[in-house]
């Protein structure tokens, strides 16, 4: 039995086959894989008796979920009002320039992915970017370069 099959089987053993469990099960799938693979959607569809289209709708509605694998380092730049006014677009521009990818994409080596967010709730630290959920406040292009340089060496 493949590891993926084992995880999904154990997940279905934990929960009752009730539609109300969909979001929590999707959260666990996202945590395990880093995204929501189609195979997991099929398993949840059968287990919870929910059409695949409905599961797809839930996955694409919530920004927390993703259908594509993320990089080892998932970098998000806040483009909300407070951050944008304080220069977060320059940080995003530098990030896309350095990594040669656009928001929503992952580098070919699987090491980095970029996302843009509207608010991470750290407006007092604007502008901010995050790396795997760790917030870097009062960010500058120089600070981004320092963080990227460090991560590229790992």
Legacy VTK file of the C-alpha trace (Angstrom):
# vtk DataFile Version 3.0
C-alpha trace
ASCII
DATASET POLYDATA
POINTS 154 float
0.000 0.000 0.000
1.384 3.383 -0.982
1.979 6.008 1.712
-0.669 8.277 0.147
-3.266 5.519 0.238
-2.356 4.764 3.833
-2.772 8.408 4.890
-6.155 8.743 3.175
-7.390 5.432 4.613
-6.340 6.462 8.129
-8.011 9.850 7.617
-11.272 8.152 6.657
-10.984 5.883 9.712
-10.826 8.946 11.999
-13.917 10.713 10.661
-17.544 9.751 10.248
-18.769 9.830 6.646
-20.675 13.077 7.139
-20.619 16.071 4.806
-19.906 18.395 7.761
-16.401 16.877 8.021
-15.300 18.034 4.558
-13.469 21.236 5.564
-11.576 19.600 8.428
-10.604 16.654 6.252
-9.440 19.014 3.510
-7.374 20.872 6.132
-5.661 17.622 7.088
-5.031 16.707 3.450
-3.565 20.189 2.845
-1.315 19.834 5.917
-0.112 16.385 4.840
0.547 16.999 1.131
0.940 20.778 1.037
-1.913 20.905 -1.482
-5.131 19.018 -2.312
-4.314 16.301 -4.877
-7.050 15.046 -7.195
-6.733 11.528 -5.773
-7.546 12.847 -2.288
-10.560 14.690 -3.692
-11.803 11.412 -5.202
-11.383 9.558 -1.923
-13.222 12.284 0.028
-15.946 12.395 -2.628
-16.620 8.680 -2.266
-16.243 8.601 1.520
-18.473 11.621 2.198
-20.879 11.011 -0.723
-20.188 14.493 -2.084
-19.833 15.156 -5.836
-16.297 15.969 -7.016
-17.567 19.284 -8.402
-18.712 20.341 -4.935
-15.356 19.438 -3.389
-13.579 21.347 -6.154
-15.840 24.331 -5.425
-14.895 24.289 -1.744
-11.175 23.907 -2.486
-11.162 26.802 -4.953
-13.369 29.025 -2.753
-11.052 29.054 0.255
-7.671 30.704 -0.340
-6.062 28.427 2.259
-6.431 25.462 -0.073
-4.414 24.955 -3.220
-4.592 22.457 -6.068
-0.906 22.825 -6.931
2.070 21.706 -4.869
3.868 24.569 -3.137
7.606 24.982 -2.909
9.651 24.031 0.126
9.568 27.756 0.906
6.175 29.344 0.339
6.591 33.115 0.195
3.607 35.447 0.364
3.684 39.204 -0.053
0.842 41.245 1.400
-0.618 43.649 -1.133
-3.358 44.923 1.175
-3.855 48.674 1.489
-1.469 49.364 4.398
1.295 47.225 2.915
0.767 48.457 -0.634
0.947 52.121 0.426
4.233 51.369 2.191
5.852 49.694 -0.806
4.958 46.004 -0.863
4.625 46.028 -4.669
8.385 46.724 -4.886
8.970 43.643 -2.716
6.719 41.536 -4.963
8.456 42.854 -8.075
11.881 41.961 -6.655
10.665 38.509 -5.626
9.328 37.690 -9.088
12.527 39.070 -10.637
14.804 36.989 -8.399
12.853 33.729 -8.652
11.739 34.138 -12.290
8.182 33.058 -11.470
4.862 34.815 -10.972
2.422 34.672 -8.035
0.749 31.266 -7.914
3.781 29.532 -9.428
6.540 27.301 -8.063
10.161 27.250 -9.207
11.146 24.296 -11.383
13.347 22.901 -8.605
10.353 22.934 -6.224
12.187 25.093 -3.713
10.125 28.321 -3.850
6.564 29.349 -4.518
5.061 32.832 -4.493
1.616 34.026 -3.479
0.091 37.424 -2.975
-2.268 38.091 -0.108
-4.568 40.964 0.725
-3.985 41.093 4.481
-2.123 38.974 7.012
-3.322 41.012 10.002
0.017 42.692 10.613
-0.826 46.153 9.289
1.203 47.828 12.050
4.303 46.112 10.616
3.587 47.077 6.992
4.878 46.166 4.549
5.122 42.458 5.285
5.978 39.207 3.573
5.856 35.704 5.002
7.954 32.606 4.489
6.136 29.415 5.478
3.937 31.514 7.752
6.759 33.398 9.484
6.084 37.134 9.233
8.800 39.586 8.197
7.583 43.079 9.082
8.790 46.545 8.109
10.097 44.726 5.062
12.342 46.185 2.411
13.736 44.874 -0.845
17.081 44.572 0.964
15.498 42.447 3.736
13.850 40.225 1.103
17.206 39.753 -0.635
18.842 38.785 2.672
16.144 36.223 3.418
16.271 34.789 -0.124
20.060 34.560 -0.035
19.873 32.597 3.211
17.150 30.246 1.924
18.985 29.622 -1.349
21.972 28.319 0.607
19.850 25.777 2.488
LINES 1 155
154 0 1 2 3 4 5 6 7 8 9 10 11 12 13 14 15 16 17 18 19 20 21 22 23 24 25 26 27 28 29 30 31 32 33 34 35 36 37 38 39 40 41 42 43 44 45 46 47 48 49 50 51 52 53 54 55 56 57 58 59 60 61 62 63 64 65 66 67 68 69 70 71 72 73 74 75 76 77 78 79 80 81 82 83 84 85 86 87 88 89 90 91 92 93 94 95 96 97 98 99 100 101 102 103 104 105 106 107 108 109 110 111 112 113 114 115 116 117 118 119 120 121 122 123 124 125 126 127 128 129 130 131 132 133 134 135 136 137 138 139 140 141 142 143 144 145 146 147 148 149 150 151 152 153
